[in-house]
Amino acid sequence: MTREAAIAVMITIAILIVALGAFGWWRRTRRDRGTSAPFGEAPDSAHELSRFTVLYVATTRHGEPLERLAIRGLGYRSRGTVTVADSGVALDLTGQPRMFFATGRLLDVAQATVAIDRVVERDGLTRLTWRTDDDTIVDSYLRPQDASALALADAVRSILTPTPTGNDA
């Protein structure tokens, strides 16, 4: 095989790989088009409790940290700010409109170690579990930059609405 033929084969393979990746992402966005992030502002009566600079990692199906969702505004890794208020959590990602997760939409917060292609030290990520408008339960993973994942999780945990356990008599 000539050098030119080898280069042509490599270019063809590279184009094929890029095309397959684009096709896969297009299918994923079609699959997830009914799922949306809660874009909007916090209520005027909301009082800010804390603010964190974060690296937004991904949003996945609940309990499936390797299954990325292609939700508009949450499809790609980004830097941002999380504001914890008494009425919910605001997420401001670079280049995206503000998202506000009211306390009634938030289901859980915990720490995690892995999500998609991000592996960090034990419990280095904060996992925010929330319900979408179509009642899909999803997990969004955040990596705090100036604080610990535990500090962010504790701040969110302080505003979560307790769920009844059935043991109250």
ChimeraX attribute file (.defattr): number of C-alpha atoms within 10 A of each C-alpha:
attribute: neighborCount
match mode: 1-to-1
recipient: residues
	/A:1	5
	/A:2	7
	/A:3	8
	/A:4	9
	/A:5	10
	/A:6	11
	/A:7	11
	/A:8	12
	/A:9	12
	/A:10	12
	/A:11	12
	/A:12	12
	/A:13	12
	/A:14	12
	/A:15	12
	/A:16	12
	/A:17	12
	/A:18	12
	/A:19	12
	/A:20	12
	/A:21	12
	/A:22	12
	/A:23	12
	/A:24	12
	/A:25	15
	/A:26	12
	/A:27	13
	/A:28	15
	/A:29	17
	/A:30	12
	/A:31	13
	/A:32	13
	/A:33	13
	/A:34	12
	/A:35	19
	/A:36	17
	/A:37	17
	/A:38	19
	/A:39	17
	/A:40	13
	/A:41	15
	/A:42	21
	/A:43	12
	/A:44	6
	/A:45	9
	/A:46	13
	/A:47	13
	/A:48	15
	/A:49	15
	/A:50	15
	/A:51	16
	/A:52	21
	/A:53	18
	/A:54	25
	/A:55	19
	/A:56	26
	/A:57	25
	/A:58	26
	/A:59	28
	/A:60	24
	/A:61	16
	/A:62	17
	/A:63	11
	/A:64	13
	/A:65	21
	/A:66	15
	/A:67	14
	/A:68	22
	/A:69	23
	/A:70	23
	/A:71	21
	/A:72	15
	/A:73	19
	/A:74	21
	/A:75	17
	/A:76	14
	/A:77	16
	/A:78	18
	/A:79	17
	/A:80	21
	/A:81	20
	/A:82	23
	/A:83	22
	/A:84	25
	/A:85	24
	/A:86	19
	/A:87	20
	/A:88	22
	/A:89	26
	/A:90	23
	/A:91	23
	/A:92	21
	/A:93	20
	/A:94	14
	/A:95	10
	/A:96	14
	/A:97	14
	/A:98	18
	/A:99	20
	/A:100	24
	/A:101	22
	/A:102	20
	/A:103	17
	/A:104	13
	/A:105	20
	/A:106	21
	/A:107	18
	/A:108	16
	/A:109	22
	/A:110	18
	/A:111	20
	/A:112	22
	/A:113	16
	/A:114	19
	/A:115	23
	/A:116	15
	/A:117	11
	/A:118	13
	/A:119	13
	/A:120	13
	/A:121	9
	/A:122	10
	/A:123	16
	/A:124	18
	/A:125	30
	/A:126	28
	/A:127	29
	/A:128	24
	/A:129	22
	/A:130	23
	/A:131	20
	/A:132	17
	/A:133	13
	/A:134	9
	/A:135	10
	/A:136	13
	/A:137	17
	/A:138	23
	/A:139	25
	/A:140	23
	/A:141	29
	/A:142	30
	/A:143	25
	/A:144	24
	/A:145	14
	/A:146	9
	/A:147	13
	/A:148	16
	/A:149	23
	/A:150	18
	/A:151	14
	/A:152	28
	/A:153	20
	/A:154	15
	/A:155	20
	/A:156	26
	/A:157	18
	/A:158	13
	/A:159	19
	/A:160	19
	/A:161	13
	/A:162	10
	/A:163	7
	/A:164	7
	/A:165	6
	/A:166	6
	/A:167	5
	/A:168	5
	/A:169	3
